[in-house]
Amino acid sequence: MTYSGVVKVGGRAAVHELTELMISKVAVGPMDNNSYLLRCRNTGAQLLIDAANEPETLLHLIGDDSIESVVTTHRHGDHWQALAEIVRATGARTYAGRYDAEGIPVPTDVPVEDGDTIRVGRVELTARRLVGHTPGSIALIYDDPQGPPHVFTGDCLFPGGPGRTTNPEDFNSLMDGLGEKLFKVLPDETWVYPGHGNDTTLGDERPHIDEWRARGW
């Protein structure tokens, strides 16, 4: 089945099959959060991005192979409601941006800095700190050797614009970070997996950057 990235709460996961990585996307909770299960196709190792809600749904998605790690993209509560239960059930190591870790009630085993590498089996993800939506939000980039890159943006980038900010300074910081760390270094074909809603690509969003700057959100 062709992957569309369209999921709904209570519905089935959508699975994006890459050469070395399988990405399963599921929508959970009252705020329609996206959680992503990454599975290394060479080793079977698994990593979960955002244990947002519905731990029973996430544990069913994870299956008997469990997970080695869980990454929380940022401190906002709708992205970690199931984190404690997932960690209890799996023993997974927890990762979060160093500057958001204090706002997540489950202890962070590995505070993540800008440019750090997070591994799932033989697959490497590069973390990029994006300041503005929160002080320590992180995006995770998978530079697929067999195809275009893939980036998990949390609430920093969506179809139609950047994530919510509360003042012009934070907005400009987020826009600058997106520009320097994503748009300037990754190609148009880069697939974007946000924290809520449908997927997009950098190419679909790039023509609108000046429009976002002008409107201020």
C-alpha positions in Angstrom: 0.0 0.0 0.0 1.3 3.4 -0.9 2.2 5.5 2.1 0.2 8.8 2.4 1.0 9.8 6.0 -2.7 10.3 6.6 -3.8 8.8 9.9 -6.7 9.3 12.4 -7.2 8.6 16.1 -8.6 5.1 16.5 -7.4 4.2 13.0 -4.7 2.0 11.7 -1.0 3.0 11.5 0.4 4.1 8.2 3.7 2.4 7.4 6.4 4.0 5.2 8.8 1.3 4.1 12.3 2.5 3.2 15.2 0.4 2.2 16.8 0.4 5.7 14.1 1.8 7.9 10.4 1.2 8.5 8.4 4.2 9.8 5.0 3.5 11.4 2.8 6.6 12.1 -0.2 6.5 14.4 -2.5 9.3 15.7 -3.3 9.2 19.4 -5.1 11.3 22.0 -7.5 14.2 22.1 -5.1 16.6 20.4 -4.5 14.2 17.4 -0.8 13.8 18.2 1.4 11.7 15.9 3.7 9.1 17.3 6.3 7.4 15.1 7.8 3.9 15.5 11.1 3.5 13.7 12.4 0.0 13.0 15.9 -0.8 11.6 15.3 -3.4 8.9 18.7 -4.9 9.3 18.6 -5.5 13.1 15.0 -5.2 14.1 15.9 -2.5 16.7 13.1 -0.1 17.4 12.8 3.5 18.5 9.6 5.5 19.4 9.3 9.3 18.7 6.8 11.0 21.1 5.0 8.7 23.5 2.2 11.2 23.2 -0.9 9.4 24.5 -2.8 6.1 24.5 -0.1 3.8 25.9 -2.1 0.7 25.0 -2.2 1.8 21.3 1.6 2.5 21.3 2.4 -0.8 23.0 0.4 -2.7 20.4 2.2 -0.8 17.7 5.6 -1.6 19.3 4.7 -5.3 19.6 6.8 -8.1 21.2 10.1 -6.8 19.9 9.8 -3.9 22.3 11.8 -0.7 21.9 15.4 0.3 22.9 14.7 4.1 23.2 12.0 6.7 23.1 12.7 10.3 22.0 10.5 13.2 23.1 10.7 16.1 20.6 9.8 18.8 23.2 8.4 19.5 26.6 4.7 20.2 25.9 2.5 17.9 27.8 0.5 16.5 24.8 3.8 14.8 23.6 4.6 12.8 26.7 1.3 11.7 28.3 2.1 8.0 27.7 5.9 8.3 28.3 6.0 7.0 31.9 3.9 3.9 31.1 5.9 3.1 27.9 9.2 3.3 29.8 7.8 1.1 32.6 6.6 -1.5 30.1 9.7 -1.5 27.9 12.7 -0.3 29.9 13.5 2.0 27.0 16.1 4.8 27.4 14.7 8.3 27.2 16.0 11.1 25.0 15.0 14.7 24.9 16.6 18.1 24.1 18.8 19.2 26.9 17.0 22.5 27.3 13.5 20.9 27.4 14.4 17.9 29.6 13.5 19.7 32.9 10.0 20.3 31.6 9.3 16.6 31.0 8.3 14.7 34.2 9.9 11.4 33.2 13.7 11.6 33.7 15.7 12.0 30.6 18.5 9.4 30.4 20.2 11.1 27.5 20.0 14.9 27.2 20.4 15.7 23.5 22.5 18.6 22.1 22.3 20.1 18.6 24.1 17.8 16.2 24.0 14.7 18.4 23.5 11.3 16.8 20.8 8.9 18.0 20.9 5.4 16.7 18.3 2.7 16.1 20.1 -0.4 15.0 22.3 0.6 12.1 20.3 3.7 11.3 21.6 7.1 12.4 19.4 10.1 13.2 20.9 13.6 13.6 19.2 15.9 16.2 18.9 19.6 15.4 17.9 22.0 18.1 15.2 24.5 17.1 14.5 27.3 19.5 11.2 29.1 19.5 8.3 26.8 19.9 10.1 25.7 23.1 13.7 26.4 24.3 14.9 22.8 23.5 12.8 21.3 20.7 14.6 18.9 18.5 14.1 17.7 15.0 15.5 14.3 14.0 16.9 13.9 10.5 17.4 10.6 8.8 19.7 11.1 5.8 18.6 8.0 3.8 21.6 6.7 1.8 19.1 5.1 -0.7 16.8 8.1 -1.2 15.8 11.6 0.0 16.1 12.6 3.7 13.4 12.3 6.2 12.9 14.7 9.1 10.7 14.4 12.2 9.9 18.0 13.2 7.7 17.7 16.3 5.8 21.0 16.6 8.4 23.1 14.8 7.2 22.7 11.2 3.8 21.7 9.7 2.2 21.9 6.3 1.5 25.6 6.0 4.0 27.0 8.4 6.1 26.9 11.6 4.9 25.8 15.0 3.2 28.2 17.4 5.3 30.8 19.1 4.3 33.5 21.7 6.3 36.5 20.7 8.2 37.9 17.7 11.6 37.0 19.2 10.6 33.3 19.5 9.1 33.4 16.0 12.2 34.8 14.4 14.4 32.3 16.3 12.3 29.4 15.1 12.3 30.7 11.5 16.0 31.2 11.6 16.6 27.7 12.9 14.3 26.1 10.3 16.1 28.1 7.6 19.7 27.3 8.7 19.2 23.7 9.8 16.6 22.3 7.5 15.7 24.4 4.4 19.3 25.5 3.5 20.9 22.0 3.9 18.1 19.6 2.9 16.6 19.1 -0.6 13.1 19.7 -1.7 12.3 16.0 -1.7 12.9 15.8 2.1 9.9 14.1 3.7 8.6 16.0 6.8 6.8 14.1 9.6 5.2 16.6 12.0 3.9 16.2 15.6 0.2 16.6 14.4 -1.6 16.2 11.2 -0.5 15.3 7.7 3.0 15.0 6.3 4.6 17.4 3.9 7.9 18.0 2.1 10.4 20.8 2.3 9.8 21.5 -1.4 6.0 22.0 -0.8 6.7 24.5 2.1 9.8 26.3 0.7 7.9 28.7 -1.6 5.9 30.1 1.4 8.8 31.0 3.7 8.6 34.7 2.8 4.8 34.6 3.3 5.3 33.2 6.8 7.9 35.9 7.7 5.5 38.6 6.5 2.5 37.4 8.5 4.6 36.7 11.6 3.3 33.2 12.4 
